[in-house]
Structure formats: structure tokens, C-alpha cells
Amino acid sequence: MKSISEIKEELQAANENELPEFIGEYQGDSRAGVIRLVETAAKRLAALEKERQRIEGMRRYEEQFAEYTYICGIDEAGRGPLAGPVVAGAVILPRDCRILYINDSKQMTEKKREELYEVIREQAVSWAVGYASPARIDEINILQATYEAMREAVGKLDPQPDILLNDAVTIPGLEIRQIPIVKGDAKSISIAAASIMAKVTRDRLMAEYDKEFPQYGFGGNKGYGSAAHIEALKKCGPAPIHRRSFIGNFISDVR
């Protein structure tokens, strides 16, 4: 008979597909420690089923427009920061895609975003990101710069999408049919995937800028207006990647 510690190790090593077999094998064991392990496995299995149901719910727009071959989700990261570019993500997922734990990128940890970034990159039919620099944001405003980054991301896709599912916006200058969905990054698996690709791409870029301009803490604040960031801005003045049109409330000299 296996010891409880051996069974515990077996559970820890079990993947999601092995949980029913684990429960079936040990549910007749009367040892209190094993009973608790079986209960833990059952809870994991229940949580997994709940996640699968959530993902099915996030596929409702993809199912609604299933007559289109290539459905593309669009989202952005970085409209609000004081520094750095705005980044748009565009993702075409396989028709039967059910990647678990995809969600609005803001609702997950950095570690989970990084994990899902790699999964999406491997499984997507096509994905791309577009950028608008701080200078471009200052030149044409953040909304127009965001649209520009989105058009760039869509233009890089191969194959080109037949329909766009957008997080709340309608992008001017595109002939592809667009469906704006309010809070779409929490409602559509395609938009959520795009939000992850945009967010991870931008966060990695800000981590690189942190090495160049360490005084602002870009690695931690990602360019957003944290108290420490604003204090550094007042003390050191703006870096080349600061958005001049965003920082006037904090410093008088924005050159």
C-alpha cells in the first residue's frame, strides 16, 4: 500500500486530465489523510470545470459570428501612462480555441500573463502588435494614436481577418467589419488574448526602458503616474519617453 506522502506527491504531479483517475483510485481509501487528498483533487476538478464553463461563456461572440473564417480580437495597453508607447494587440485564435484562464489582462498576475502570452503565441492562427510612440501620442492625441497602433497591428496579420471584435471602440480607416464590445476584454476570448499580448509586450518594453532611465522606476510602475514616479519626474525632469501632453499637471517645463 502506498504511503500518504507518496499519494500526496502523486496528486501534486497530476495534471488536470489525471484527476478523475486519481479520485477513482483512492476514493475508497479510509485513511483520513487520503480522504483529504481525494477531497482536494475533487475541488481542483470542480474548479477546472468552472473555468471551462467560464471560457465557454467568453466564446459567445466567437460563436455568434462563426460564419466568419478569421475572427480577430483587438485591444490596447498603455493609454493612461505618463510615459512609453501605447501598444495594440491583434489576435486570431483557432476556431475551437479554449485556452483556459484567458481573461482581461488586468485581472491576472504578471506570471499568469507571461504564461498565457507563450500559449497564445504558439496556438494563435496569427497575432501581431502595433505601436504609437510618445511623440506620436503628443502629435495626434492618445485616442488617434491608439487607433493608429490598432491599424498597424491588424495590417501585420497573415491571414487578414474577416471581422474584428474590438474592446469598446470602432477603429476608423478599416474596411473590415467591426463589432465594438464594451468591456470586451472580459467578454470575448479573442479580445482577452489581444489584451494579454499587448500588455506583456508593453510591460517588457517598459522593463527595458527602466534600464535606460532607472530613476523613474519604469520597471515597476510601467510609466503610470505612481507617487514615486511623479516625484522623480519633478526632481529629474522628463525622460525622452515621457508624453509631454500628459505631464503638464506635474511639471511646468515639459520640453
Salt bridges, closest charged atoms under 4 A:
GLU10 OE1 - LYS2 NZ 2.92
GLU16 OE2 - ARG52 NH2 3.69
ASP29 OD2 - ARG31 NH2 2.74
GLU51 OE2 - ARG54 NH2 2.75
GLU56 OE2 - ARG98 NE 2.39
GLU63 OE2 - ARG59 NH2 2.45
ASP104 OD1 - LYS106 NZ 3.13
GLU114 OE1 - ARG204 NH2 2.59
GLU115 OE1 - LYS112 NZ 3.19
GLU118 OE1 - ARG121 NH2 2.70
GLU118 OE2 - ARG204 NH2 3.48
GLU139 OE1 - ARG136 NH1 3.08
GLU148 OE2 - ARG136 NH2 2.71
GLU152 OE2 - LYS156 NZ 3.02
ASP185 OD2 - LYS106 NZ 3.17
ASP203 OD2 - ARG113 NH2 3.65
ASP203 OD1 - LYS199 NZ 3.36
GLU208 OE2 - LYS211 NZ 3.17
ASP253 OD1 - ARG255 NE 2.95
